[in-house]
Amino acid sequence: MTLKYDEPLASFALQYNLRRYTPAFFEQPEEVVKALQTFGVALYAPIVERLGWDARPGDDYQTVRLRQLAISRSLALEDPAAAAEAGAYTRPLLSST
């Protein structure tokens, strides 16, 4: 899958700006933290859903990087869907040891 050049660039800009505010999560009232998490999940969940968790033949560097960023941010923001998918990936690895 190849994305338009400006789409990953815009996503990287959003990623950078959202990361700058992550430390502020710890200094805010609970309702502000929840609102910031909800915003972040709403931002990254559609990207994760569209790109998926697995690399596809023909993915360019930007697509691979955007997938990594979107998944990692979704997990950091405690997205339940991302956590469930991560669990589905890791459960077989943990049970085989």
Sine and cosine of phi, psi and omega as CSV:
sin_phi,cos_phi,sin_psi,cos_psi,sin_omega,cos_omega
0.00,0.00,0.74,-0.67,0.03,-1.00
-0.90,-0.44,0.78,-0.63,0.02,-1.00
-1.00,-0.09,0.38,-0.92,0.11,-0.99
-0.90,0.44,0.57,-0.82,-0.08,-1.00
-0.82,0.57,-0.68,0.73,-0.10,-0.99
-0.97,0.25,-0.34,0.94,-0.01,-1.00
-0.92,0.40,-0.79,0.62,0.07,-1.00
-0.89,0.45,-0.58,0.81,-0.01,-1.00
-0.88,0.48,-0.70,0.72,0.05,-1.00
-0.90,0.43,-0.64,0.77,0.01,-1.00
-0.92,0.40,-0.63,0.78,0.05,-1.00
-0.89,0.45,-0.64,0.77,0.03,-1.00
-0.90,0.44,-0.69,0.73,0.06,-1.00
-0.89,0.46,-0.68,0.73,0.01,-1.00
-0.86,0.52,-0.74,0.67,-0.02,-1.00
-0.87,0.49,-0.74,0.67,-0.05,-1.00
-0.93,0.37,-0.62,0.78,0.03,-1.00
-0.92,0.39,-0.62,0.78,0.02,-1.00
-0.88,0.47,-0.53,0.85,0.00,-1.00
-0.90,0.44,-0.46,0.89,-0.04,-1.00
-0.99,-0.10,-0.15,0.99,-0.02,-1.00
-0.83,0.55,-0.68,0.73,0.03,-1.00
-0.86,0.51,-0.46,0.89,0.00,-1.00
-0.93,0.36,-0.29,0.96,0.03,-1.00
-0.81,0.58,-0.62,0.78,-0.11,-0.99
-0.97,0.23,-0.23,0.97,-0.06,-1.00
-0.97,-0.24,0.07,1.00,-0.13,-0.99
-0.94,-0.34,0.37,-0.93,0.12,-0.99
-0.89,0.46,0.39,-0.92,-0.07,-1.00
-0.81,0.58,-0.64,0.76,-0.03,-1.00
-0.92,0.40,-0.52,0.85,0.05,-1.00
-0.95,0.31,-0.67,0.74,0.04,-1.00
-0.86,0.50,-0.73,0.69,0.01,-1.00
-0.88,0.48,-0.65,0.76,0.01,-1.00
-0.91,0.43,-0.65,0.76,0.04,-1.00
-0.91,0.40,-0.64,0.77,0.05,-1.00
-0.90,0.43,-0.69,0.72,0.01,-1.00
-0.88,0.48,-0.67,0.74,0.04,-1.00
-0.88,0.47,-0.73,0.68,-0.01,-1.00
-0.89,0.46,-0.68,0.73,0.03,-1.00
-0.89,0.46,-0.69,0.73,0.02,-1.00
-0.89,0.46,-0.49,0.87,0.01,-1.00
-0.97,0.25,-0.71,0.71,-0.14,-0.99
-1.00,-0.04,-0.49,0.87,-0.06,-1.00
-0.84,0.54,-0.69,0.72,0.03,-1.00
-0.90,0.44,-0.53,0.85,0.02,-1.00
-0.93,0.37,-0.71,0.70,0.03,-1.00
-0.88,0.47,-0.68,0.73,-0.01,-1.00
-0.88,0.47,-0.68,0.74,-0.03,-1.00
-0.95,0.32,-0.66,0.75,-0.06,-1.00
-1.00,0.07,-0.43,0.90,-0.04,-1.00
0.97,0.25,0.01,-1.00,-0.04,-1.00
-0.99,-0.11,-0.28,0.96,-0.07,-1.00
-0.95,-0.30,0.62,-0.78,0.08,-1.00
-0.90,0.43,0.52,-0.86,0.03,-1.00
-0.87,-0.49,0.52,-0.86,0.08,-1.00
-0.84,0.54,0.72,-0.70,0.02,-1.00
1.00,-0.04,-0.06,1.00,0.06,-1.00
-0.89,0.46,0.75,-0.66,0.07,-1.00
-1.00,0.06,0.11,-0.99,-0.06,-1.00
-0.85,0.53,-0.69,0.73,-0.03,-1.00
-0.89,0.45,-0.63,0.78,0.01,-1.00
-0.91,0.40,-0.69,0.72,0.03,-1.00
-0.87,0.49,-0.72,0.69,-0.01,-1.00
-0.91,0.42,-0.68,0.73,0.02,-1.00
-0.89,0.46,-0.65,0.76,0.05,-1.00
-0.87,0.50,-0.74,0.68,0.01,-1.00
-0.86,0.52,-0.72,0.69,-0.01,-1.00
-0.91,0.42,-0.71,0.71,-0.04,-1.00
-0.91,0.42,-0.67,0.74,0.02,-1.00
-0.92,0.40,-0.72,0.69,-0.03,-1.00
-0.90,0.43,-0.63,0.77,0.03,-1.00
-0.94,0.35,-0.63,0.77,0.04,-1.00
-0.87,0.50,-0.67,0.74,0.03,-1.00
-0.93,0.38,-0.66,0.75,0.01,-1.00
-0.90,0.44,-0.53,0.85,0.01,-1.00
-1.00,0.05,0.11,0.99,0.08,-1.00
0.88,0.48,0.67,0.74,0.09,-1.00
-0.93,0.38,0.87,-0.50,-0.04,-1.00
-0.86,0.50,-0.61,0.80,0.01,-1.00
-0.91,0.40,-0.66,0.76,0.02,-1.00
-0.92,0.39,-0.65,0.76,0.02,-1.00
-0.89,0.45,-0.65,0.76,0.03,-1.00
-0.90,0.43,-0.67,0.74,0.01,-1.00
-0.92,0.40,-0.66,0.75,0.05,-1.00
-0.89,0.46,-0.64,0.77,0.06,-1.00
-0.88,0.47,-0.65,0.76,0.02,-1.00
-0.90,0.44,-0.54,0.84,0.03,-1.00
-0.97,0.24,-0.61,0.79,-0.12,-0.99
-1.00,0.00,-0.44,0.90,-0.01,-1.00
-0.80,0.59,-0.76,0.65,0.02,-1.00
-0.88,0.48,-0.57,0.82,0.02,-1.00
-0.92,0.38,-0.66,0.76,-0.02,-1.00
-0.95,0.31,-0.55,0.84,-0.04,-1.00
-0.98,0.21,-0.29,0.96,-0.03,-1.00
-1.00,0.04,-0.06,1.00,-0.02,-1.00
-0.99,-0.11,0.00,0.00,0.00,0.00
